[in-house]
Amino acid sequence: MNLRIVLPRIVWLAILGGASLMAASGLEGTLTDPQGRVLPGATIRLLRRADSSRREVRTDAQGKYVFDGIEPGEYRLTAEFPGLAILTRTISVAADETHRAEIQFSEVAQQNQSITVSADVGDAGLFAPDPAQRLMIRDETLDANPGRPGMPVSIPGMPVESPAGGVKPPQYFVPGVAGDHGEPMAMFFQIGGFLFQNNLPANAHGNGYADPNVIIPIAIETVQTDGGAFNVREGNNSVNSAITFGLRDRIEPTVRLTADYRDVNLVTAWSPRNPADRSWIGLEISYGNGFLERLEHRKQYKGNVSKVWTFGKNELTAYGIGYYGFAYQPGLIPIDAPVPGDTIDARQREETSNGALILNDVWHWTDRRQLQFSGFYRYYTLDVRPNFGDGWIRQSEHRNVNSEDVLYAEEYGKAFSLLAGVNFRREAPHALDLDRADAAGVLQPVTANNVNLNFYSPYVAADGTLLRYLHYNVGYRHDQVTMDNQDLYRPELSFSRNASINSPKATISLLDSKYLPMVALSYGQAFHVNDPRIGTTAVMGGTIVSKARSYQLVVAKTVARTELRITLAHVTTAQQLARISNDTGLQQDEGPGILKSMTVTARHNFRYGTLQGLFARADARDRITGQPVPEAPRLIWDALGTIDKLPFRLVARFEYEQVGRKPLGDGFAAVPVREFRGALVRPFPRKGIDAGVNFFLAHGYGGQTLETLALAGEGAPFERITGFPLRSYVTGSVTYHFRRNSGL
């Protein structure tokens, strides 16, 4: 007998046998109306967002519903009944248990029904291998953000910087990472089971730009953060972090008007009456002048449409985007000197349009096997005319993108699952132009490039749970990137280059037990594309990509219904020519750097609300000089709270966020930034109306950076801290729900 053959088989059977001891989980409960009466015949849907698997049942005569044999992890539960607002919750189901979720429709609007929970480690798997990923229902903060159309959602612990207007894309930051122009962070919209990448490599206004402006805020259902270096499906335009926006299948027919004395915003959305028809269409129109002295004359139009078709075991999801925005941007001004009109150049402006059609086709062959076909087409145009002290410039581009993706996933047992796929993507950012104003104020061409980028990216991952408490995920991604750069003014700087990036990824987790916490250790590599426009990538012999290596340790435990979580991260980046300066049009180095960060979160769900606190501390430095990385946030405090039951039927939301002093380079440090946003909403269910007051209290400057400029009468330019002042404001909102209590 060949022991080399028999022994592995015995070990494998023991592993499978141990895994098979894990009983299937379940979910059950009762559905009642606002008066506590049971609701028979209501539709209950269960969605596991990671792999887009869905189940649906109807409540029985006693209003009860049951889901048997489901996998442990997090699910989105949706309840619909004629005449009542759609109710959505996130449910966490542990292994070896039948979870009870008693659900009661409330008189509060749909957008106030969701609760905030953190991703359960039991949900770790092929589609969500990183235990640091946080799945958050963000409805409770959406009411706190009207009047700031550039920021569709506030993400706790990830400060956002957006100019007073809402046309320019907001820039999210993670602790210790200078997120200027988005290079270190990947951004995705989840369409069905497909991750649509929203980054724009080699963008006219920087590199890696990702613009969430195109999403109508009420369409956002979840925001998932982290995992950028630890998921084989996430590659380009990431260092160690990613944001994934999950979108709704249906939206309660609604019209929302938000206004103050300088801005007005109108959002409307509609879904068919039939709950089985998972589709919606939404529109948003925004006009305003912002809160600075420089009137922005902002106008912004958004259109989103979503449709899901189900044909037996086949599910096709289509998502369409249309966007146009225009505004006169005030721009950056010195923080230590008054500037008339809050702008150094009244000509500064931005105009952009964006459109996309995204398709995802999932074939659920069995409960354990699926095949996905995905693809999209996108166009993007930009014309931005800023002045950063070196004179008025114009940056513009026109881009076409198309992509195809094939993914296969199969679960062979608790001990082993397989995911394999390949992505083809072609980006054509053409007319990447930089013009600079001459002494007469006439824009003169400086650079012009046509760039073609091609990505070929196969990937594979294996995942499973061994001996009940040990979970593993190992993956490998290969990215073949080709860049064809045509310099229209300096042909000698044109080039065609390619790069191969191999990205191993692995996560080993000890799952949460009764007495011990969950502990997970992850390793991964990621990359983003350098900006090619001035040709130095070819001339200097540098690579066309910038790489990073990430390590991560996560410890989490739930005690007395309070979840505690600590995340330690260590990231090293290579020295590469990574992006172009929007000040001078010259290419800049990114790295080599080293980032160390610690994030501590605590979250508790009360009967009538939630409370969450977050603390993040980071140190980011240049590995050669030892100097701090400019503009990288070092210290972040964040507190989020919701109260769903107050006197007079009021509902309250609030969030406090503080970013400590961060280095800007050359011995300068930014001033701390403090923001407190909140909303107080009063539902009138019989009239189908919610009335709210929203406020934003702020201290400090956004977009703080160093610029060399001089104001009138100051003489020679000199280096100084610039930014845009944050203004406090109060807005009012009225939301009308078409079908609430209509009996339809």
C-alpha positions in Angstrom: 0.0 0.0 0.0 1.3 3.4 -0.9 1.2 5.5 2.3 2.0 8.7 0.4 -1.4 8.3 -1.3 -3.4 6.9 1.6 -2.4 9.3 4.4 -3.3 12.5 2.5 -6.7 10.9 1.7 -7.2 10.1 5.4 -6.3 13.6 6.4 -8.6 15.1 3.8 -11.5 12.9 4.9 -10.9 13.9 8.5 -11.0 17.6 7.5 -14.2 17.1 5.5 -15.7 15.1 8.3 -14.9 17.8 10.8 -16.3 20.4 8.6 -19.5 18.4 8.0 -20.2 18.6 11.7 -21.2 22.2 11.3 -24.9 22.3 11.2 -26.7 24.5 8.7 -27.8 27.8 10.0 -31.3 29.2 9.8 -33.3 32.4 10.0 -36.9 32.9 11.2 -39.2 35.4 12.8 -42.5 37.2 12.7 -43.5 40.3 10.7 -46.0 42.8 12.2 -47.4 46.2 11.2 -46.8 49.4 13.2 -49.7 48.5 15.6 -48.2 45.1 16.3 -50.7 43.0 14.1 -49.2 40.1 12.2 -48.9 40.4 8.4 -49.7 37.3 6.4 -48.7 37.1 2.8 -45.8 39.6 3.1 -42.8 39.2 0.8 -39.5 38.5 2.6 -36.3 38.5 0.6 -32.8 37.5 1.8 -29.7 38.6 -0.1 -26.1 37.6 0.5 -24.6 40.6 -1.2 -21.1 39.1 -1.6 -22.1 36.5 -4.1 -25.5 37.9 -5.1 -27.3 34.7 -4.0 -31.0 35.4 -3.1 -33.9 33.6 -1.5 -37.6 34.6 -1.1 -40.5 33.4 1.1 -44.0 34.6 2.1 -45.2 35.0 5.6 -47.8 32.5 6.7 -51.2 33.1 8.3 -49.4 33.9 11.6 -47.0 36.3 10.0 -44.1 34.0 10.4 -41.3 33.4 7.9 -38.5 30.7 7.8 -35.3 30.4 5.9 -33.6 27.0 6.4 -30.2 25.7 5.4 -28.5 29.1 4.8 -24.8 29.8 5.1 -23.6 31.7 8.2 -22.8 35.4 7.6 -24.4 38.7 6.9 -27.6 39.1 4.9 -29.8 41.9 3.7 -33.4 41.2 4.7 -36.1 43.1 2.8 -39.8 43.0 3.8 -42.6 44.4 1.6 -46.3 44.7 2.2 -48.9 46.7 0.3 -49.4 50.2 1.8 -46.3 50.1 4.0 -42.8 51.5 3.3 -40.2 48.9 2.2 -38.2 47.8 5.3 -34.6 46.7 5.0 -32.3 45.3 7.6 -28.9 43.7 7.9 -29.0 40.4 9.7 -25.9 38.5 11.0 -26.4 34.8 11.2 -23.8 32.7 13.1 -22.8 29.2 12.4 -24.8 26.3 14.0 -27.7 28.5 15.0 -31.2 29.5 14.0 -31.3 33.2 14.3 -34.6 34.9 15.2 -35.4 38.3 13.8 -38.7 39.8 14.8 -39.5 42.6 12.4 -42.0 45.4 12.8 -42.9 47.9 10.2 -42.5 51.4 11.6 -44.1 54.8 10.9 -40.6 56.0 10.1 -39.6 56.2 6.4 -37.7 53.5 4.6 -34.4 55.3 4.8 -34.6 55.3 8.6 -35.3 51.6 9.0 -31.8 50.1 8.4 -29.5 49.3 11.2 -25.7 49.4 11.3 -23.8 46.2 11.9 -20.3 45.1 11.1 -19.5 42.2 8.9 -19.5 38.9 10.8 -16.5 36.7 10.4 -18.8 33.9 9.5 -19.3 35.6 6.2 -15.7 35.3 5.3 -15.4 33.4 2.0 -14.4 33.6 -1.6 -16.2 36.9 -2.2 -15.2 38.5 1.1 -11.9 37.1 2.4 -10.8 40.1 4.5 -12.2 40.0 8.0 -11.4 43.8 8.3 -14.1 44.5 5.7 -17.0 46.4 7.2 -20.5 46.1 5.7 -22.4 49.2 6.7 -25.9 50.4 6.1 -25.5 54.1 5.7 -29.1 55.2 5.5 -28.9 56.9 8.9 -26.3 59.4 7.7 -27.8 60.2 4.3 -30.1 62.7 5.9 -27.2 64.5 7.4 -25.5 65.2 4.1 -27.9 67.3 1.9 -26.4 70.5 0.5 -23.2 68.7 -0.2 -23.9 66.9 -3.5 -20.2 66.1 -3.9 -20.3 63.7 -0.9 -23.1 61.1 -1.5 -22.4 59.4 1.8 -20.3 59.9 4.9 -18.2 56.8 5.8 -17.1 56.7 9.5 -13.4 56.8 9.9 -12.8 57.8 6.3 -12.7 61.6 6.2 -13.8 63.2 2.9 -12.5 66.4 1.4 -14.6 68.1 -1.3 -14.6 71.7 -2.3 -17.6 73.8 -1.5 -19.1 72.8 -4.7 -20.3 69.3 -5.5 -19.0 68.9 -9.1 -15.4 68.0 -8.3 -15.1 64.4 -7.0 -14.8 64.1 -3.2 -11.5 62.6 -2.0 -11.8 59.9 0.7 -8.9 59.3 3.0 -7.7 56.4 5.1 -5.5 56.7 8.1 -1.9 57.5 7.0 -2.6 57.7 3.3 -2.4 60.9 1.3 -5.5 60.3 -0.8 -5.0 63.2 -3.2 -6.4 62.3 -6.6 -7.3 58.8 -5.4 -4.2 56.8 -6.2 -4.1 54.6 -3.1 -7.7 53.6 -3.1 -9.9 51.4 -5.3 -13.6 52.2 -5.7 -16.3 49.9 -6.9 -20.0 49.8 -7.5 -21.4 46.4 -6.9 -23.8 45.5 -9.7 -25.3 42.0 -9.0 -22.2 40.0 -8.3 -19.9 42.2 -10.4 -17.5 44.8 -9.0 -17.6 47.8 -11.5 -14.3 49.7 -11.0 -14.9 53.4 -10.8 -11.3 54.5 -10.9 -9.9 56.5 -13.8 -6.2 55.8 -14.3 -4.1 58.5 -16.1 -6.8 61.1 -15.5 -6.5 64.7 -16.7 -6.8 66.1 -13.2 -4.6 63.6 -11.5 -4.2 59.8 -11.4 -6.7 57.2 -10.2 -9.6 59.6 -9.8 -12.8 58.0 -8.6 -16.0 60.0 -8.7 -19.0 58.7 -6.6 -21.0 61.8 -7.7 -22.7 59.8 -10.3 -24.7 57.8 -7.7 -28.0 59.1 -6.4 -27.6 59.0 -2.6 -30.9 57.2 -1.9 -29.8 54.4 -4.2 -26.8 53.5 -1.8 -27.7 50.6 0.4 -24.3 49.6 1.8 -20.7 50.7 1.9 -18.0 48.1 2.3 -14.5 49.3 3.2 -11.0 47.7 3.4 -9.8 44.6 1.6 -8.1 46.3 -1.3 -4.9 44.2 -1.1 -6.6 41.0 0.0 -9.2 40.2 -2.6 -8.2 38.8 -6.0 -11.1 40.6 -7.7 -9.6 44.0 -6.7 -6.4 45.1 -8.4 -5.6 48.3 -10.2 -5.7 51.7 -8.5 -5.3 50.3 -5.0 -2.6 50.2 -2.4 -4.3 48.6 0.6 -7.8 49.9 0.7 -11.0 49.8 -1.3 -14.6 51.2 -1.1 -17.5 49.2 -2.5 -20.9 50.9 -2.8 -23.8 48.4 -2.8 -26.9 49.6 -4.6 -30.6 48.8 -4.0 -32.9 46.5 -6.0 -35.9 48.6 -5.3 -36.6 52.1 -3.9 -39.8 53.3 -2.3 -41.3 55.9 -4.7 -40.1 59.2 -3.2 -39.6 62.8 -3.8 -37.2 64.7 -1.6 -36.6 68.4 -1.6 -33.7 69.9 0.3 -32.9 73.6 0.4 -31.4 76.5 2.1 -30.9 80.2 1.2 -28.2 79.4 -1.4 -28.8 75.8 -2.6 -31.6 73.5 -3.7 -31.5 69.8 -4.3 -34.4 67.6 -5.7 -34.3 63.8 -5.7 -37.0 61.5 -7.0 -37.1 57.8 -7.4 -39.7 55.2 -8.5 -40.2 51.5 -8.4 -43.1 49.4 -9.8 -45.8 48.4 -7.4 -45.2 44.7 -7.9 -42.6 43.7 -5.2 -41.3 40.9 -7.6 -40.3 43.6 -10.1 -36.8 44.5 -8.9 -36.2 47.7 -10.7 -36.1 51.4 -10.1 -35.3 54.7 -11.8 -34.0 57.8 -10.1 -33.2 61.4 -10.9 -31.4 64.2 -9.1 -31.2 67.9 -9.9 -29.0 70.3 -7.9 -28.5 74.0 -8.2 -26.5 76.2 -5.8 -23.9 78.7 -5.0 -22.2 76.9 -2.1 -21.3 78.5 1.2 -18.3 80.7 0.2 -18.4 84.2 -1.1 -17.5 83.1 -4.6 -20.9 82.1 -6.2 -20.5 78.7 -7.8 -23.6 78.8 -10.1 -23.5 75.0 -9.7 -25.8 72.8 -11.8 -25.8 69.1 -11.6 -28.0 66.4 -13.2 -28.0 62.7 -12.4 -29.9 59.8 -13.8 -29.7 56.2 -12.4 -31.7 53.2 -13.6 -31.5 49.6 -12.3 -33.3 46.5 -13.4 -33.0 42.8 -12.4 -34.4 40.0 -14.5 -34.7 36.4 -13.2 -35.0 33.5 -15.6 -35.1 30.3 -13.6 -31.6 30.1 -12.1 -30.3 32.9 -14.3 -30.2 36.5 -13.0 -29.4 39.5 -15.2 -28.7 42.9 -13.6 -28.4 46.1 -15.6 -27.4 49.5 -14.2 -27.2 52.7 -16.1 -25.6 56.0 -15.2 -25.9 59.5 -16.7 -24.3 62.6 -15.2 -23.5 66.2 -16.0 -22.0 68.8 -13.7 -20.8 72.4 -14.0 -19.6 74.9 -11.4 -17.3 77.8 -10.9 -14.9 76.5 -8.3 -13.6 79.0 -5.7 -10.3 77.0 -5.4 -7.7 77.0 -2.7 -6.9 80.2 -0.7 -4.3 80.9 2.0 -5.6 80.0 5.5 -3.6 82.9 7.1 -4.7 85.8 5.1 -8.1 87.2 4.0 -8.9 86.8 0.3 -11.6 88.9 -1.3 -14.4 86.7 -2.7 -12.8 83.6 -1.3 -10.9 82.9 -4.5 -7.6 84.0 -6.1 -9.0 83.6 -9.6 -12.7 84.1 -10.5 -12.2 82.2 -13.8 -11.8 78.8 -12.1 -14.4 76.4 -13.2 -15.1 72.7 -13.8 -17.4 70.9 -16.3 -17.7 67.1 -16.5 -20.0 64.5 -18.0 -20.1 60.8 -17.4 -22.2 57.8 -18.6 -22.1 54.0 -18.2 -24.0 50.9 -18.9 -23.1 47.9 -16.7 -24.3 44.4 -17.0 -23.9 41.3 -14.8 -25.3 37.9 -15.7 -25.2 35.2 -12.9 -26.0 31.6 -13.7 -26.7 29.8 -10.4 -26.3 26.3 -11.7 -26.7 24.9 -8.2 -26.7 26.4 -4.7 -23.0 25.8 -4.7 -22.0 26.6 -8.2 -22.3 29.8 -10.3 -20.9 31.4 -13.4 -20.9 35.1 -14.0 -20.5 37.1 -17.2 -20.1 40.9 -16.8 -19.2 43.9 -18.9 -19.6 47.6 -19.2 -19.2 50.6 -21.5 -18.3 54.0 -20.1 -17.6 57.5 -21.4 -16.1 60.3 -19.4 -15.3 64.0 -20.2 -13.6 66.6 -18.1 -12.7 70.3 -18.5 -11.3 71.8 -15.3 -9.7 75.3 -15.2 -7.9 75.9 -11.8 -5.3 78.3 -10.5 -2.9 77.1 -7.8 -0.8 80.2 -7.8 1.3 79.4 -10.9 -1.4 80.8 -13.2 -4.6 79.8 -14.8 -4.5 76.4 -16.5 -6.9 74.1 -18.3 -6.9 70.3 -18.0 -9.2 68.2 -20.2 -9.8 64.8 -21.6 -12.3 62.5 -23.3 -12.3 58.9 -22.4 -14.0 55.6 -23.6 -13.8 52.4 -21.5 -15.1 48.9 -22.1 -14.6 45.7 -20.1 -15.5 42.1 -20.0 -15.3 39.8 -17.0 -15.9 36.0 -16.6 -16.0 34.4 -13.1 -16.6 30.9 -11.9 -17.2 29.9 -8.3 -18.0 26.5 -6.7 -18.2 25.3 -3.2 -17.1 21.7 -2.9 -17.6 21.6 0.9 -16.9 23.6 4.0 -13.2 22.8 3.6 -12.7 23.9 0.0 -14.2 26.4 -2.4 -12.8 27.6 -5.7 -13.1 30.9 -7.5 -11.4 31.6 -10.9 -11.9 34.4 -13.3 -10.4 36.8 -15.9 -11.0 40.4 -16.7 -10.3 42.3 -19.9 -10.4 46.1 -19.8 -9.5 48.8 -22.3 -9.2 52.5 -21.4 -8.7 55.2 -24.0 -8.2 58.6 -22.3 -7.6 60.8 -25.3 -7.1 64.5 -25.6 -5.3 64.5 -22.3 -4.5 68.2 -22.6 -2.8 70.7 -20.4 -3.1 74.4 -21.4 -1.6 77.4 -19.6 -2.7 81.0 -19.8 -0.2 83.5 -21.2 0.3 87.1 -20.0 -2.8 88.1 -22.0 -5.0 85.4 -20.3 -5.2 83.3 -23.4 -4.9 79.6 -22.9 -1.9 78.1 -24.8 -1.2 74.4 -25.2 1.5 72.8 -23.1 1.0 69.1 -23.4 -1.4 66.8 -25.3 -1.5 63.0 -25.1 -3.6 60.2 -26.4 -3.2 57.1 -24.2 -4.5 53.6 -24.6 -4.4 51.2 -21.6 -5.1 47.5 -21.8 -5.5 45.2 -18.8 -5.5 41.4 -19.0 -6.1 40.0 -15.5 -6.7 36.4 -14.6 -7.1 35.4 -11.0 -7.8 32.4 -8.8 -8.6 31.8 -5.1 -9.2 28.9 -2.8 -11.2 29.2 0.4 -12.4 27.0 3.2 -12.8 26.3 6.9 -10.7 23.5 8.5 -11.4 21.8 11.8 -14.3 24.1 12.4 -12.5 27.2 13.6 -9.6 27.7 11.1 -10.5 29.6 7.9 -8.2 30.2 5.0 -8.3 32.1 1.8 -5.4 32.0 -0.6 -5.4 33.7 -4.0 -3.2 34.8 -6.9 -3.8 37.6 -9.4 -1.8 38.3 -12.5 -2.2 41.7 -14.2 -0.7 42.3 -17.6 -0.8 46.1 -18.3 0.0 47.6 -21.7 0.3 51.4 -22.1 0.5 53.1 -25.5 1.3 56.8 -25.0 1.2 59.1 -28.0 2.6 62.5 -27.2 1.1 64.8 -29.8 3.5 67.8 -29.3 6.7 65.8 -28.6 6.7 62.6 -30.6 10.1 61.7 -29.3 8.5 61.1 -25.9 5.9 58.7 -27.2 6.3 55.1 -26.1 4.6 51.8 -25.8 5.4 49.8 -22.6 4.0 46.9 -20.7 4.3 45.5 -17.2 3.4 42.2 -15.5 2.3 42.4 -11.9 1.9 39.2 -9.8 -0.1 39.7 -6.7 -0.3 36.8 -4.1 -2.9 37.2 -1.5 -3.7 35.2 1.7 -5.8 35.4 4.8 -5.7 33.0 7.7 -8.4 33.4 10.4 -9.1 31.8 13.7 -12.9 32.1 13.9 -14.7 33.6 16.8 -15.6 31.0 19.5 -17.5 31.4 22.8 -14.6 32.6 24.8 -11.9 33.6 22.3 -11.9 36.5 19.8 -11.6 36.2 16.1 -8.0 36.7 15.0 -7.0 37.1 11.3 -3.7 37.7 9.6 -3.6 38.9 5.9 -1.0 39.5 3.3 -1.4 40.9 -0.2 0.0 43.0 -3.0 -1.7 45.6 -5.1 -0.8 48.3 -7.6 -1.9 51.4 -9.5 -1.0 52.8 -12.9 1.5 55.7 -13.2 0.6 58.8 -15.2 2.3 58.9 -18.6 1.6 62.3 -19.9 5.0 64.0 -20.0 6.9 61.0 -21.2 9.4 60.6 -18.3 8.2 57.1 -17.7 9.9 56.0 -20.9 12.8 58.4 -20.8 13.9 57.6 -17.2 13.4 53.9 -17.7 10.8 53.7 -14.9 7.9 51.2 -14.7 4.4 52.1 -15.7 2.9 50.8 -12.4 3.4 51.5 -8.7 3.3 48.5 -6.4 2.5 48.1 -2.7 2.8 45.2 -0.2 0.3 45.0 2.7 0.1 43.1 6.0 -2.8 43.2 8.3 -3.8 41.8 11.7 -7.5 41.9 12.9 -8.8 41.0 16.4 -12.5 41.2 17.0 -14.9 40.1 19.7 -18.5 40.8 20.6 -19.1 41.3 24.4 -22.5 42.2 25.9 -23.9 43.1 22.4 -21.0 45.4 21.8 -18.6 44.6 19.0 -14.9 45.5 19.6 -12.4 45.4 16.7 -8.7 46.3 16.4 -7.0 46.4 13.0 -3.2 46.8 12.6 -1.8 47.5 9.1 1.7 47.7 7.7 2.1 48.8 4.1 5.2 49.4 2.0 5.2 51.1 -1.4 7.8 51.2 -4.2 9.4 54.4 -5.5 7.7 55.2 -8.8 6.7 58.1 -10.9 3.1 57.8 -9.9 1.1 60.9 -10.9 1.1 64.3 -12.5 1.0 67.5 -10.4 -2.2 69.5 -11.0 -0.1 72.6 -10.0 2.7 72.4 -12.5 1.9 69.6 -14.9 5.0 67.8 -13.9 5.2 64.2 -12.8 5.9 63.4 -9.2 7.3 60.4 -7.2 5.1 58.4 -4.9 7.2 56.5 -2.3 9.1 54.6 -1.4 7.0 54.7 1.7 6.1 52.8 4.8 2.7 53.1 6.5 1.8 51.8 10.0 -1.7 52.2 11.3 -4.0 51.1 14.1 -7.8 51.4 14.0 -10.0 50.7 17.0 -13.8 50.5 16.6 -16.6 49.8 19.1 -20.3 49.5 18.0 -23.4 48.8 20.1 -26.9 48.4 18.8 -29.7 49.5 21.1 -33.3 48.8 20.8 -34.0 52.2 19.4 -30.7 53.2 17.9 -27.0 52.6 17.5 -23.7 54.1 18.8 -20.4 53.7 17.2 -17.0 55.0 18.0 -13.8 54.9 16.0 -10.2 55.9 16.7 -7.4 55.6 14.1 -3.7 56.5 14.4 -1.2 56.2 11.6 2.4 57.0 10.8 3.4 57.3 7.1 7.0 58.1 6.1 9.4 58.1 3.2 11.7 55.1 3.6 14.7 57.0 2.3 14.5 60.4 4.0 12.4 59.3 7.0 10.2 62.4 6.6 6.4 62.1 7.1 4.4 61.7 3.9 2.8 65.0 3.1 -1.0 65.3 3.6 -1.4 61.9 5.1 -3.9 62.0 8.0 -2.3 60.8 11.3 -5.1 60.9 13.8 -8.9 60.4 13.2 -11.7 60.4 15.7 -15.3 59.5 14.6 -18.5 59.0 16.5 -21.8 58.0 14.9 -25.2 57.8 16.7 -28.8 57.2 15.8 -31.9 57.4 17.9 -35.1 56.1 16.3 -37.5 57.0 19.1 -37.6 60.5 20.7 -40.5 62.6 22.0 -42.9 63.9 19.4 -41.9 60.9 17.2 -38.6 62.6 16.2 -35.7 60.6 14.7 -32.2 61.8 15.2 -28.9 61.1 13.4 -25.5 62.6 14.1 -21.8 62.1 13.3 -18.7 63.8 14.7 -15.4 63.6 12.9 -12.0 65.1 13.7 -8.8 64.9 11.7 -5.7 65.9 13.7 -2.8 68.0 12.4 -1.2 66.4 9.4 2.2 67.3 7.9 2.2 69.1 4.6 6.0 69.1 3.9 8.8 71.6 4.4 8.0 71.9 8.1 4.4 72.9 7.6 1.5 71.2 9.3 -2.2 71.5 8.6 -4.7 72.9 11.2 -7.1 70.3 12.7 -10.4 69.8 11.1 -13.6 69.2 13.1 -17.0 68.4 11.6 -20.3 67.7 13.3 -23.3 66.8 11.1 -26.7 65.8 12.1 -30.4 65.5 11.2 -33.6 65.7 13.1 -36.6 64.2 11.2 -40.3 64.1 12.0 -42.3 61.6 10.1 -46.0 62.2 9.3 -47.0 58.7 8.2 -50.7 59.4 7.5 -49.7 62.1 5.1 -46.7 60.2 3.6 -44.4 63.1 4.5 -41.1 63.4 6.5 -39.9 66.9 7.5 -36.4 67.4 8.6 -33.8 69.9 9.7 -30.2 69.1 8.7 -27.1 70.9 10.0 -23.4 70.9 9.5 -21.0 72.5 12.0 -17.4 72.8 10.9 -14.1 74.3 12.0 -11.0 74.3 9.8 -10.1 74.0 6.2 -10.5 71.2 3.6 -8.0 70.3 1.0 -5.1 71.7 3.0 -1.8 71.7 1.0 1.2 73.8 0.2 1.2 76.3 -2.6 3.6 79.0 -3.7 1.6 82.1 -4.4 1.3 85.8 -3.7 -1.8 87.9 -3.1 -2.2 91.4 -4.4 0.2 93.9 -2.8 2.4 91.1 -1.2 5.3 91.2 -3.7 7.1 87.9 -4.5 5.2 84.6 -4.2 6.1 82.4 -1.2 5.2 79.0 0.2 2.1 78.9 2.4 -0.7 76.6 3.5 -3.8 76.8 1.4 -7.2 75.2 1.6 -10.9 76.0 1.3 -12.7 77.2 4.5 -15.4 74.9 5.9 -18.6 76.8 6.5 -21.4 75.7 8.8 -25.0 75.6 7.6 -28.5 74.5 8.3 -30.9 73.1 5.7 -34.5 72.0 5.6 -35.8 68.9 3.9 -39.2 67.5 3.0 -39.7 64.0 1.7 -42.9 62.7 0.2 -43.5 58.9 0.0 -46.1 58.2 -2.7 -47.4 54.8 -1.5 -47.2 55.1 2.2 -50.5 54.0 3.8 -52.2 54.2 0.4 -53.5 50.7 0.7 -52.0 49.7 -2.6 
